Structure formats: C-alpha cells, structure tokens
C-alpha cells in the first residue's frame, strides 16, 4: 500500500514479497500524482516502509526521485486476521490508520508502529463494519471508511479517536447509493470521492455525505470503466482512477471532466 501524507509528503507501504516484485512498476506509474492509496500487501508481514521525495512533488516522474527513510515494525495488540489489511493512510500529525478486514475494525498506530487504539466490530450499526476497505483522512483529521459489505456498502465518518460522526449510503443505483464500494479519496476542500465499482462510476460528496455529482458508465471509452479500483486526488484536486478491466489510469478534473488516460 502506498500513502502520501499531505503534510509530511512521504510515502509508506507495507513490505511483502508481492511488494518486492511489483514496487518498481507500480511506483513508476503512480508516484507522479499520488496523494491517496494504491494497495498491495502481504498478510504475513506488517512492516511499514517510509519514503520521501528528493524533488518538489510537481516534478516527481519516477521512483528514483524517492529515497528510503526508515522501516517501521507495527507492534499490533490484536494481530490482523485474514483477509488482512485493506488500506492504510496517514493523518497530519503522522498517525497511521489501517482497515483490518478480518477483524472488522480500524487500527491506529503512531509513526513508530506502536498501537494506540482501535474501533469497530462486526455488525451493521454505527461504528460497526462488515469488511471495511478504503480509508481516507480530511484536513481536520476526520477519518472516512468504506464499509464494503453492509447493505452492499456505505461510508462511515469518525474523529481521530474513533468516535462515530455520521454515515451514508445504501445498495442501489441512485445518487448516494452504491454497488461494490471500494476506495475513497478526499480533496483540498474535504470533498469525498469514491469508486462505485458495480455501477461503473465515481461519486462525489461533501464532508457531511451530501451528494454533489457523479460520472462514468460501463465501457471502454474515455470516462467509462470496467472494474474500478483505486482513486487518488492531487494537489490541484485532479482525480485519478485505476481501471483493472480496461487496464488503464484515467485522469479527471474535480467536476468529472475527462483529461487524459494511459
């Protein structure tokens, strides 16, 4: 998993055999714009690697412009259970949050990997999860989690201590409804973007869950998708989406207007 801290401008990733094989190709594709999550993990190894850029973020072109900072060993009070870690993010003070699939909760660590707290349990009530996956943090360090199985899917919002604030979403095709909710990203104005995979679209909300806009449909043309996965937002609030089925990355402005793909 790769995470860029908005304040610290660093990258962290879980260390694994998969990471060792894929790090060069994934970083070279994504680091030029990355401000959110791109996932690869090994459920048997929960070491975190930290990197930082050697050039201004707008000049980053490849993995050679990042240098290794240090290796962090997560000292977990409750071991992650299969299927393991879903996603990982940093807040502005540098605390680490991870979604723990198998245990249906979120865990929080300091930057040295020391366990701080956790919240959530299996269920469909406020603050409960059914396979949480994507996680993001806004400018006020509020934490947003995609709950991928509850009534199909929903988004939950918490403060940095794990206290429940609000939730939104249900199964369906209407505005604010989802079919296969996966990843989540937040822009500089704290607007929330999610990949709604089963509906082949991106949805955008304000920080309270009010629907703003959506874009995308199933297909192979510009602005169309086939198996949506990860989403990221850069410093200018452009939105990047990985499309497994079409094997490409698409770039949009924050209104959903297509810019380019590769």
Residue pairs with C-beta under 8 A, 6 or more apart in sequence:
1 12
1 13
1 14
1 37
1 38
1 39
1 40
1 41
1 85
1 87
1 88
2 11
2 12
2 13
2 26
2 27
2 30
2 31
2 34
2 37
2 38
2 39
3 11
3 12
3 13
3 36
3 37
3 88
3 89
3 90
4 10
4 11
4 34
4 35
4 36
5 12
5 90
5 91
5 92
5 94
6 35
6 92
6 139
7 92
7 94
8 52
8 90
8 94
9 52
9 53
9 57
10 50
10 51
10 52
10 69
10 90
11 31
11 34
11 50
11 51
11 52
11 66
12 48
12 49
12 50
12 51
12 72
12 88
12 90
12 96
13 19
13 23
13 40
13 48
13 49
13 51
14 40
14 41
14 42
14 45
14 46
14 47
14 48
14 49
14 85
14 88
15 42
15 45
15 47
15 48
15 49
15 71
16 40
16 41
16 42
16 44
16 45
17 42
17 45
18 40
18 41
18 42
19 40
19 41
19 42
22 40
23 63
24 63
26 38
26 40
27 62
27 63
27 66
28 62
28 63
29 249
30 38
30 232
30 249
31 60
31 62
31 63
31 65
31 66
32 60
32 61
32 62
33 232
33 234
33 238
33 240
33 251
34 232
35 185
35 232
35 233
35 234
35 235
36 89
36 136
36 183
36 185
36 186
36 230
36 231
36 232
36 233
37 87
37 88
37 89
37 134
37 135
37 136
37 183
37 185
37 230
37 232
38 230
38 232
38 242
39 86
39 87
39 230
41 84
41 85
42 84
43 80
43 82
43 83
43 84
43 85
46 73
46 74
46 76
46 80
46 85
47 71
47 72
47 73
47 74
48 71
48 72
48 73
48 74
48 88
48 96
48 113
49 68
49 71
49 72
50 68
50 69
50 70
50 71
50 72
51 66
51 67
51 68
51 69
52 66
52 67
52 69
53 60
53 65
53 66
54 65
54 66
54 67
55 65
57 235
58 235
59 65
60 66
72 111
72 112
72 113
73 113
74 96
74 109
74 113
74 115
75 109
75 113
75 114
75 115
76 107
76 109
76 115
77 115
77 118
78 100
78 103
78 107
78 118
80 98
80 100
80 101
80 102
80 103
81 100
81 101
81 102
81 103
82 101
82 102
83 101
83 102
84 100
84 101
84 102
85 98
85 99
85 100
85 101
86 98
86 99
86 100
86 101
86 131
86 132
86 133
86 134
86 135
87 98
87 99
87 133
87 134
87 135
87 183
88 96
88 97
88 98
88 99
88 135
89 96
89 97
89 135
89 136
89 137
89 143
90 96
90 97
90 137
91 97
91 137
91 141
91 143
91 160
92 137
92 139
92 141
93 141
94 110
94 111
95 108
95 109
95 110
95 111
95 116
95 160
96 108
96 109
96 110
96 111
96 113
97 106
97 107
97 108
97 109
97 135
97 137
97 143
98 106
98 107
98 109
98 135
99 106
99 132
99 133
99 134
99 135
99 145
100 106
100 107
100 118
100 132
101 131
101 132
101 133
104 120
104 121
104 122
104 123
104 128
104 129
104 130
104 131
104 132
105 118
105 119
105 120
105 121
105 129
105 132
106 118
106 119
106 120
106 129
106 132
106 135
106 143
106 145
106 158
106 162
107 115
107 117
107 118
108 115
108 116
108 117
108 118
108 160
108 162
109 115
109 116
110 116
117 161
117 162
118 162
119 127
119 158
119 162
120 127
120 128
120 129
120 132
120 162
121 127
121 128
121 129
122 128
122 129
122 130
123 129
123 130
124 130
124 150
124 151
126 156
126 164
126 167
127 156
127 158
127 162
127 164
128 150
129 145
129 147
129 150
129 156
130 147
130 148
130 149
130 150
131 147
131 148
131 149
132 145
132 146
132 147
132 148
133 145
133 146
133 147
133 148
133 181
133 182
133 183
134 145
134 146
134 181
134 182
134 183
134 184
134 194
134 195
135 143
135 144
135 145
135 146
135 184
136 143
136 144
136 184
136 185
136 186
136 192
137 143
137 144
137 186
138 144
138 186
138 190
138 207
139 186
139 188
139 190
140 190
141 159
141 160
142 157
142 158
142 159
142 160
142 165
142 207
143 157
143 158
143 159
143 160
143 162
144 155
144 156
144 157
144 158
144 184
144 186
144 192
145 155
145 156
145 157
145 158
145 184
146 153
146 154
146 155
146 181
146 182
146 183
146 184
146 194
147 153
147 154
147 155
147 156
147 167
147 181
148 180
148 181
148 182
151 170
151 171
152 170
152 171
152 172
152 178
152 179
152 180
152 181
152 198
153 169
153 171
153 178
153 179
153 180
153 181
154 167
154 168
154 169
154 170
154 178
154 181
155 167
155 168
155 169
155 181
155 184
155 192
155 194
155 205
155 209
156 164
156 166
156 167
157 164
157 165
157 166
157 167
157 207
157 209
158 164
158 165
159 165
166 208
166 209
167 209
168 176
168 205
168 209
169 176
169 177
169 178
169 181
169 209
170 176
170 177
170 178
171 177
171 178
171 179
172 178
172 179
173 179
173 199
175 203
175 211
175 214
176 203
176 205
176 209
176 211
178 194
178 196
178 198
178 199
178 203
179 196
179 197
179 198
179 199
180 196
180 197
180 198
180 199
181 194
181 195
181 196
181 197
182 194
182 195
182 197
182 228
182 229
182 230
183 194
183 195
183 229
183 230
183 231
184 192
184 193
184 194
184 195
184 231
185 192
185 193
185 194
185 231
185 232
185 233
185 239
186 192
186 193
186 207
186 233
187 193
187 233
187 237
187 239
187 254
188 233
188 235
188 237
189 237
190 206
190 207
191 204
191 205
191 206
191 207
191 212
191 254
192 204
192 205
192 206
192 207
192 209
193 202
193 203
193 204
193 231
193 233
193 239
194 202
194 203
194 205
194 231
195 202
195 228
195 229
195 230
195 231
195 241
196 202
196 203
196 214
196 228
197 227
197 228
197 229
200 216
200 217
200 218
200 219
200 224
200 225
200 226
200 228
201 214
201 215
201 216
201 217
201 225
201 228
202 214
202 215
202 216
202 228
202 231
202 239
202 241
202 252
202 256
203 211
203 213
203 214
204 211
204 212
204 213
204 214
204 254
204 256
205 211
205 212
206 212
213 255
213 256
214 256
215 223
215 252
215 256
216 223
216 224
216 225
216 228
216 256
217 223
217 224
217 225
218 224
218 225
218 226
219 225
219 226
220 226
220 246
222 250
222 258
222 261
223 250
223 252
223 256
223 258
224 246
225 241
225 243
225 245
225 246
225 250
226 243
226 244
226 245
226 246
227 243
227 244
227 245
227 246
228 241
228 242
228 243
228 244
229 241
229 242
229 243
229 244
230 241
230 242
231 239
231 240
231 241
231 242
232 239
232 240
233 239
233 240
233 254
234 240
237 253
237 254
238 251
238 252
238 253
238 254
238 259
239 251
239 252
239 253
239 254
239 256
240 249
240 250
240 251
240 252
241 249
241 250
241 252
242 248
242 249
243 249
243 250
248 261
248 262
249 261
249 262
250 258
250 260
250 261
251 258
251 259
251 260
251 261
252 258
252 259
253 259
